[in-house]
């Protein structure tokens, strides 16, 4: 009996593989490929339907079967080449700013968990043989990302070595909650078990230890938005320069133009104040010009000086056009 069950299961997998390869099959074609009767083909199609695979049938002498789109996503069968292509493709998408980085990574984690060792070696070979064009985002260690994503999906505690900004090394024991992609970097939001508090870790500084196998119940994140929570933590922790700026534009307009959360204080319907910072005042000054609004530096000598340097460079680039101080592009004081 067990032998018959295994034979039926193997035949169902082969039938599903055939339906995924070719658009339309007649009953006779399928029966010939599987070495069974057309009656057995009909029975096997019924079994596939009971498993959630939407197989359409066409009646008549020339009738046959096709795999159609359904209302739910059933499991897919991939051959070796297809599995490698999907894994490599998901890894590539995870390094781009397409809005689906985290989804691609979780899908990759699921796929790599079931890849045979020989296919994992092929995927790694492709990654090792791939170079990144200078100036593009730095390459991501997908093995680290995959390990973190798998721990998050399985609600499994994660131990890892961590390199602090100063270069010192430490060990962390966490309950990983969410991965957040910000520009070329990935961050992990996790509950630090040793410090009994939320912490944000840069994934490129992590070296995961072997899986712990210890499960946990996810905690409630103390914010309406995971992204906002992570960005605020990361921003304020890395600011070397801070400034307060008066912006001559409605608060709603400013918030809509700033890609990251900042503290905005409404002054009136056409003016607001910003508290923000950066590790480089010149970069911050250039970035703020992208808001395309008039502004004044209230507090922050480094930012005011950076605006002055930027205005000087722009006037020089314009070929020495008006150098009158009152005609500066951005009023700063």
C-alpha positions as CSV (number, residue, x, y, z in Angstrom):
1,X,0.0,0.0,0.0
2,X,2.8,2.4,0.9
3,X,4.5,1.6,-2.4
4,X,1.3,2.5,-4.3
5,X,1.0,5.8,-2.4
6,X,4.6,6.7,-3.2
7,X,4.0,5.8,-6.9
8,X,0.9,8.0,-7.0
9,X,2.7,10.9,-5.3
10,X,5.6,10.7,-7.7
11,X,3.1,10.6,-10.7
12,X,1.3,13.7,-9.3
13,X,4.5,15.6,-9.1
14,X,5.4,14.6,-12.7
15,X,1.9,15.6,-13.9
16,X,2.2,19.0,-12.2
17,X,5.6,19.5,-13.8
18,X,4.2,18.7,-17.2
19,X,1.3,21.1,-16.8
20,X,3.7,23.9,-15.8
21,X,5.9,23.3,-18.8
22,X,3.3,23.3,-21.6
23,X,0.2,25.5,-22.0
24,X,-2.2,22.7,-23.2
25,X,-2.2,18.9,-23.0
26,X,-4.6,16.4,-24.4
27,X,-5.6,13.5,-22.1
28,X,-3.9,11.1,-24.5
29,X,-0.6,13.1,-24.4
30,X,-0.5,13.1,-20.7
31,X,-1.4,9.4,-20.4
32,X,1.4,8.6,-22.8
33,X,4.0,10.7,-21.0
34,X,2.9,9.2,-17.6
35,X,2.5,5.7,-18.8
36,X,-1.1,5.4,-17.4
37,X,-4.6,5.4,-18.8
38,X,-6.7,8.5,-19.5
39,X,-8.9,7.4,-16.7
40,X,-6.0,7.6,-14.3
41,X,-5.1,11.0,-15.7
42,X,-8.6,12.3,-14.8
43,X,-8.3,10.9,-11.3
44,X,-4.9,12.6,-10.9
45,X,-6.2,15.9,-12.1
46,X,-8.9,15.6,-9.5
47,X,-6.3,15.1,-6.8
48,X,-4.3,18.1,-8.0
49,X,-7.5,20.2,-7.8
50,X,-8.1,19.1,-4.2
51,X,-4.6,20.3,-3.4
52,X,-5.4,23.8,-4.7
53,X,-4.0,23.6,-8.2
54,X,-6.6,25.1,-10.7
55,X,-6.5,22.7,-13.6
56,X,-9.0,23.6,-16.4
57,X,-10.5,20.8,-18.5
58,X,-11.8,21.1,-22.1
59,X,-14.5,18.5,-23.0
60,X,-14.7,16.6,-26.3
61,X,-12.6,14.2,-28.3
62,X,-9.8,16.9,-28.6
63,X,-10.3,17.9,-25.0
64,X,-7.4,18.3,-22.6
65,X,-6.1,20.1,-19.6
66,X,-4.2,23.3,-18.8
67,X,-3.0,24.9,-15.5
68,X,-4.9,28.1,-15.0
69,X,-4.5,31.1,-12.6
70,X,-6.3,30.6,-9.4
71,X,-7.5,32.6,-6.4
72,X,-4.6,31.4,-4.2
73,X,-0.9,30.6,-4.7
74,X,-0.3,26.9,-4.6
75,X,3.2,25.4,-4.3
76,X,5.3,25.6,-7.4
77,X,7.6,23.0,-8.9
78,X,11.0,24.2,-10.2
79,X,13.6,22.3,-12.0
80,X,17.3,22.8,-11.0
81,X,18.0,25.6,-13.5
82,X,14.8,27.4,-12.6
83,X,15.5,27.2,-8.9
84,X,19.0,28.7,-9.3
85,X,17.6,31.5,-11.5
86,X,14.9,32.4,-9.1
87,X,17.3,32.4,-6.1
88,X,19.9,34.6,-7.9
89,X,17.1,36.9,-9.2
90,X,15.6,37.4,-5.7
91,X,19.1,38.2,-4.4
92,X,19.6,40.8,-7.0
93,X,16.2,42.4,-6.4
94,X,17.0,42.5,-2.6
95,X,19.9,44.9,-3.4
96,X,17.9,47.4,-5.4
97,X,15.5,50.2,-4.4
98,X,12.4,48.9,-6.0
99,X,10.1,48.8,-2.9
100,X,10.1,45.0,-2.8
101,X,13.4,44.4,-1.1
102,X,12.1,42.8,2.1
103,X,9.5,40.7,0.2
104,X,12.3,39.4,-2.1
105,X,14.5,38.6,0.9
106,X,11.8,36.6,2.8
107,X,11.0,34.7,-0.4
108,X,14.7,34.0,-0.9
109,X,15.0,32.8,2.7
110,X,12.1,30.3,2.1
111,X,13.7,29.1,-1.1
112,X,17.2,28.6,0.3
113,X,15.8,26.6,3.2
114,X,14.7,23.8,0.8
115,X,17.4,24.1,-1.9
116,X,19.5,20.9,-2.1
117,X,23.2,21.4,-1.3
118,X,24.3,21.1,-4.9
119,X,22.0,24.0,-5.9
120,X,23.0,26.2,-3.0
121,X,26.6,25.7,-4.2
122,X,25.5,26.9,-7.7
123,X,23.8,29.9,-6.3
124,X,26.9,30.8,-4.2
125,X,29.1,30.3,-7.3
126,X,27.0,32.9,-9.2
127,X,27.2,35.4,-6.4
128,X,31.0,34.9,-6.0
129,X,31.5,35.4,-9.7
130,X,29.5,38.6,-9.8
131,X,31.1,42.0,-9.5
132,X,29.4,45.4,-8.7
133,X,30.0,48.4,-10.9
134,X,31.9,51.1,-9.0
135,X,29.5,53.8,-7.6
136,X,26.6,51.4,-7.3
137,X,25.2,50.3,-4.0
138,X,27.6,48.1,-2.0
139,X,27.0,44.4,-2.4
140,X,25.0,42.7,0.3
141,X,25.9,39.5,2.1
142,X,22.8,37.5,1.2
143,X,23.8,34.7,3.5
144,X,23.6,37.0,6.5
145,X,20.4,38.6,5.2
146,X,18.9,35.2,4.6
147,X,19.8,34.0,8.1
148,X,18.2,37.1,9.7
149,X,15.1,36.9,7.5
150,X,14.7,33.2,8.4
151,X,14.9,33.9,12.1
152,X,12.3,36.6,11.8
153,X,9.9,34.4,9.8
154,X,10.3,31.5,12.3
155,X,10.1,33.7,15.4
156,X,13.4,32.3,16.5
157,X,15.9,34.0,18.8
158,X,19.0,35.1,17.0
159,X,22.6,35.3,18.4
160,X,25.2,37.2,16.4
161,X,28.5,39.0,16.6
162,X,28.3,42.7,16.1
163,X,31.0,45.3,15.1
164,X,30.3,48.6,16.7
165,X,31.0,51.9,14.8
166,X,34.3,52.3,16.6
167,X,35.5,48.8,15.5
168,X,35.0,47.0,18.8
169,X,33.3,43.6,18.7
170,X,30.4,42.3,20.8
171,X,27.9,39.5,21.0
172,X,24.2,40.0,21.0
173,X,21.2,37.8,21.9
174,X,18.0,39.1,20.3
175,X,14.4,38.5,19.3
176,X,14.5,39.7,15.7
177,X,11.4,41.6,14.7
178,X,11.7,43.4,11.3
179,X,14.2,44.2,8.5
180,X,14.2,47.7,7.1
181,X,16.0,48.7,3.9
182,X,17.2,52.4,3.9
183,X,19.2,53.3,0.8
184,X,22.0,50.8,0.3
185,X,21.9,49.6,3.9
186,X,19.7,47.1,5.8
187,X,18.8,47.4,9.5
188,X,17.4,44.9,11.9
189,X,14.9,46.0,14.6
190,X,15.2,43.6,17.4
191,X,14.5,43.2,21.1
192,X,17.9,42.9,22.9
193,X,17.5,40.3,25.6
194,X,20.6,41.3,27.5
195,X,19.6,45.0,27.6
196,X,15.8,44.5,27.8
197,X,15.2,47.2,25.2
198,X,14.7,47.7,21.5
199,X,17.8,48.1,19.4
200,X,18.6,48.7,15.7
201,X,21.5,46.9,14.1
202,X,23.2,47.4,10.8
203,X,23.0,44.0,9.0
204,X,26.4,44.5,7.3
205,X,28.0,44.6,10.8
206,X,26.4,41.3,11.9
207,X,27.9,37.8,11.9
208,X,25.0,35.4,12.7
209,X,25.8,32.4,15.0
210,X,24.2,29.0,14.3
211,X,20.4,28.9,14.8
212,X,19.3,28.7,18.4
213,X,16.1,26.9,17.9
214,X,14.5,28.9,20.7
215,X,11.2,30.4,19.7
216,X,9.6,33.6,21.0
217,X,6.4,35.5,20.8
218,X,6.7,38.8,18.8
219,X,6.4,41.9,20.9
220,X,4.4,45.1,20.1
221,X,6.6,47.7,18.5
222,X,6.4,51.0,20.4
223,X,5.5,53.0,17.2
224,X,2.8,53.2,14.6
225,X,5.4,52.6,11.8
226,X,8.3,50.3,12.0
227,X,10.1,52.3,9.3
228,X,9.6,55.6,11.2
229,X,10.8,54.0,14.4
230,X,14.0,52.6,12.8
231,X,14.8,55.8,10.8
232,X,14.4,58.0,13.9
233,X,16.7,55.7,16.0
234,X,19.3,55.5,13.2
235,X,19.2,59.2,12.4
236,X,19.6,60.6,15.8
237,X,22.2,58.0,16.8
238,X,24.4,58.9,13.9
239,X,24.0,62.7,13.8
240,X,27.3,64.6,14.3
241,X,25.7,67.9,13.5
242,X,22.3,69.2,14.6
243,X,20.3,72.2,13.5
244,X,17.0,74.0,13.7
245,X,15.6,75.6,10.5
246,X,12.7,77.9,9.9
247,X,11.0,76.8,6.6
248,X,8.7,79.2,4.7
249,X,6.3,76.5,3.6
250,X,3.3,74.6,5.2
251,X,4.3,71.7,7.4
252,X,2.3,69.3,5.3
253,X,4.3,70.3,2.2
254,X,7.6,69.9,3.9
255,X,6.8,66.5,5.3
256,X,5.6,65.3,1.9
257,X,9.0,66.3,0.4
258,X,11.2,64.8,3.0
259,X,11.8,61.0,2.5
260,X,12.7,60.3,6.2
261,X,10.9,61.2,9.4
262,X,11.9,64.5,11.0
263,X,10.6,66.6,13.9
264,X,8.3,69.3,12.3
265,X,6.8,72.1,14.5
266,X,4.0,74.1,13.0
267,X,4.5,77.9,13.3
268,X,1.5,79.0,11.2
269,X,-0.3,77.9,8.1
270,X,2.7,78.9,5.9
271,X,5.7,78.3,8.1
272,X,7.2,75.5,10.2
273,X,10.4,74.6,12.1
274,X,12.5,71.6,11.5
275,X,15.0,69.9,13.8
276,X,17.3,67.7,11.8
277,X,20.9,66.7,11.5
278,X,23.6,64.8,9.6
279,X,27.1,63.5,9.8
280,X,28.1,66.1,7.2
281,X,26.8,69.7,7.2
282,X,27.7,70.3,3.6
283,X,25.8,67.3,2.5
284,X,22.8,68.4,4.6
285,X,22.9,71.9,3.1
286,X,22.9,70.4,-0.4
287,X,20.1,68.0,0.5
288,X,17.9,70.8,1.9
289,X,18.1,72.7,-1.3
290,X,16.1,69.8,-2.8
291,X,13.0,71.0,-0.8
292,X,12.8,73.9,-3.2
293,X,11.5,76.3,-0.5
294,X,12.9,79.4,1.3
295,X,14.5,78.7,4.7
296,X,16.5,80.2,7.5
297,X,18.9,78.6,9.9
298,X,17.8,79.4,13.4
299,X,20.3,77.3,15.3
300,X,23.3,75.5,13.8
301,X,26.5,77.4,12.9
302,X,27.9,74.5,10.9
303,X,24.8,74.3,8.7
304,X,24.8,78.1,8.2
305,X,28.5,78.0,7.1
306,X,27.8,75.1,4.8
307,X,25.0,77.1,3.1
308,X,27.4,80.0,2.7
309,X,30.0,77.7,1.1
310,X,27.4,76.2,-1.2
311,X,26.2,79.7,-2.3
312,X,29.7,80.7,-3.1
313,X,30.3,77.6,-5.2
314,X,27.0,78.1,-7.0
315,X,27.8,81.8,-7.8
316,X,31.2,80.8,-9.0
317,X,29.7,78.1,-11.2
318,X,27.3,80.6,-12.6
319,X,30.3,82.6,-13.9
320,X,30.4,85.3,-11.3
321,X,26.8,86.5,-11.6
322,X,25.5,88.8,-8.9
323,X,27.6,88.5,-5.7
324,X,25.5,90.8,-3.6
325,X,24.8,89.2,-0.3
326,X,21.2,90.2,-0.3
327,X,20.6,88.1,-3.4
328,X,21.6,84.8,-1.9
329,X,19.5,82.0,-3.1
330,X,18.7,80.7,0.4
331,X,18.3,83.2,3.2
332,X,20.3,81.9,6.1
333,X,21.2,83.5,9.3
